[in-house]
């Protein structure tokens, strides 16, 4: 049973800690840098106590807490990482003062650890050995690719708008052609045979392009596109960037799939039994929530994702539900949003639920969020019971 409690408040370059006993008496506090030397100094302070009697509580701060967490876990300390929202709610419950400093935050965290020690989940080194960083990097790459595609469309619309309207410019054949001939004028300078060769290059199993070389020449000859060598160079650069990022994205997807097959194959099969939920989004969801045993109810996952409704109150006469709180895990929130959007298209029962919300006068976003929260409840039950999707799962109350 823990007799000592260490609260740590972390920023990018430093951290504050507060060490108290079971009577909430202050034993030590200090401000340290995020460095190996100060990590060791903290370890030295704790070395005179039994590790089994110490509970260390760290407030989650994106990525900044991970180095210290890893250091403490390697020394076999009992460490838990807590959501800042829980600390904030705890702070409001013990004081009405709005004074905020890092040292006060550390003391509050130590009090939180002491008063909630029986309910806190201890972290493990295996928690750090997760695919989550890869999935989040994949998310960044996806956003970058989307932005570059938007730029490419804008450039092609200026240089050769007819090509944009009549082809899929992001097919391999189209990108091959645009790399060699990024404008109407450049196309006109090519022979039909050369265009055909570029269109068919890298196509799998010899598949032919959907538009012929002759058709493209005709489009170029009658094009209203502008002549601008600078824009052509930018377009070529953008296409090369797109191809490079796509290679990286494919590598990340392969890593994620291998990890999922090894660690979460059963859970993936459960989630993908929901029509509209693919392996990619299922992997992201599981990476963000970790073990379903970390959550006692679907409401906790909803709060963790930040898809719970924000509530505004004034006295006892006003109680208005506004938009979602957006105070949780933004990565999980985006993932569940995409899952819900797909489910409203491919899953008949969830599509009916979406239509019901729309018919009740809910906006598009409100209806999708309603589906998202219902989906979380369904997934929670499925993972807890180790069962695949059945239409009667949607009878769960929202």
C-alpha positions, 0 to 999 in steps of 0.5 A: 500500500502506497504511503508516499505520493509524488505529483509531477507537472511537466512542460516542454523543457522542465518539470515541477514535482511535489512529494507528500506523505499519507497525511498530505504533509509536504516532504519535498518539492523542486523545479528540474530541467528535462535532462538526464542529470535532473532525472537522476536527481529525482531518482536519488531523492526517492531512493531512500524510500521503498518503491512499493510505497511510492505512487508517482502521478504524471499529468499527460502532456502530449509527448513531453511526459514520455521521456520521464515516464520511461525513465521512472518505469525502467527504475520499476517505480509505480507510475500512473499517467492521468488526463489533465481534465481529471486534474482540472476537475479535481482542482475545482473540487478542492478550491475556488481560487484561480491562482495557477503555477507549476508548483501548485499544479504539482502539489494538486497532482500529488493530492490527486494521487493520494486521494484516488490511488485505489482507482488509478491504473499503473503504467507499464513499459509495454505502454510505450512500445506501441504503434501509436506514434506510427499511426499519428505520423501516418495521420500527418502524412495523410493530411500533407498528401491531401494538401499537396493534392489540392495544390496539384489540382489548382496548378493543373486547373491553370495549366491544362484544365481540360485534363483535370476535368476528363481524367483522374489526375492522381492515377499513376498514368496521369502523374507520369504524363504530367511529370514529363509534360506539365502543361497543354503546350508541353503535351502538344510538343509530344508525339502520340506514341510518346504520350501513350507510352507515358500513360501505360507506364507502371500500370499493373498487368498492362492495363491501359489508361482510361483516356487515349493518347489521341484524346489527350492531344485533342484536349491540349490542342483546344485547351484554354490553359495558360503558359507559365514555365514557373507554374510547370516547375512547381507542378513537377515539384509537387508531384515528386513530393506526392510520390515521396510521401505516398511511399512513406505512407505505404511503409507506415501502413505496412508497419501498422498492419504487421503490428495489428496482425501480431497484437490486435488481430482478434480485436480488429476482426471484431471492429471490422465486422461493423460495415464501414469500419476498415482495418486502417480506422480500426487500428487507429482506434485501438492504438488510441484507447489501448486495452478496453479494460482501461475503461469502465464504461462507454461514457469514459471513452466518449469523454476521452474522445471529447465527443461528449456534449458541452454543458453551459449552466447559469444558476438553476434556470439554465441548462443548455447542451451546446456543441461537443466538448472537444476536450479529449484525444483529438486523434481518437476524435478524428478516427471515430468521426471517420468511422461514423461517417463511413458507417452512415453509408455502409451500415444499414442499421447505423444509417437508419439511426443517422436518418432518424436524427436528421428527421428529428431536425439535427444538423449533419454534424450533430447527427454524425456525432450521435452516430459516433457516440452510439458507435463507441457504445457498440464497440465497447460492448463488442470488445468487452464481450468479445463478440462481432457486430449484430444489428441488435447492438444498435439498441443500446441507449445513446 
